[in-house]
Amino acid sequence: MVLKSIAIWTDGSVEFYHNDGDLFFGHYILVTMDSSDRFLDAHIAGQQKMLIS
């Protein structure tokens, strides 16, 4: 699992997008934290773009 990006929202919440390292067939793992630094959720998000040759 590799951290790919961080989104910081105006309400103070933060989303961490991780590459799944192919654990979940190329999807992202999204972890959400609230403005009080409490982790709220972690789930599998949309599939990463895959190139087929």
C-alpha positions as CSV (number, residue, x, y, z in Angstrom):
1,M,0.0,0.0,0.0
2,V,1.5,3.4,-1.1
3,L,0.1,6.8,-0.2
4,K,-0.7,8.5,-3.6
5,S,-2.5,11.8,-2.6
6,I,-4.0,13.7,0.2
7,A,-7.2,15.9,-0.1
8,I,-7.7,18.5,2.6
9,W,-11.2,20.0,2.7
10,T,-12.4,23.4,4.0
11,D,-14.3,21.7,6.8
12,G,-11.0,20.4,8.1
13,S,-11.6,16.8,7.0
14,V,-8.8,14.9,5.2
15,E,-8.9,12.1,2.7
16,F,-5.9,9.8,2.1
17,Y,-5.8,7.9,-1.2
18,H,-3.5,4.9,-1.3
19,N,-2.5,2.6,-4.2
20,D,-3.6,-0.9,-3.1
21,G,-0.4,-2.6,-4.3
22,D,-2.8,-4.9,-6.3
23,L,-4.3,-6.3,-3.1
24,F,-7.8,-5.4,-4.3
25,F,-7.3,-5.8,-8.1
26,G,-6.0,-2.3,-8.7
27,H,-8.5,-0.2,-6.7
28,Y,-7.6,2.7,-4.4
29,I,-8.0,2.6,-0.6
30,L,-9.6,5.7,0.7
31,V,-9.1,6.6,4.4
32,T,-11.1,9.5,5.8
33,M,-10.2,11.6,8.9
34,D,-12.4,14.3,10.5
35,S,-11.3,17.8,11.6
36,S,-10.6,16.4,15.2
37,D,-8.0,14.0,13.8
38,R,-10.3,11.0,14.3
39,F,-10.3,8.3,11.6
40,L,-13.8,7.9,10.3
41,D,-13.7,5.4,7.5
42,A,-11.5,3.2,5.2
43,H,-12.9,1.6,2.1
44,I,-12.0,0.5,-1.4
45,A,-12.6,3.2,-3.9
46,G,-12.6,3.3,-7.7
47,Q,-10.3,1.3,-9.9
48,Q,-7.0,2.7,-11.0
49,K,-6.5,3.1,-14.7
50,M,-5.0,0.0,-16.1
51,L,-3.1,-0.3,-19.4
52,I,-3.5,-3.5,-21.3
53,S,-0.9,-4.3,-23.9
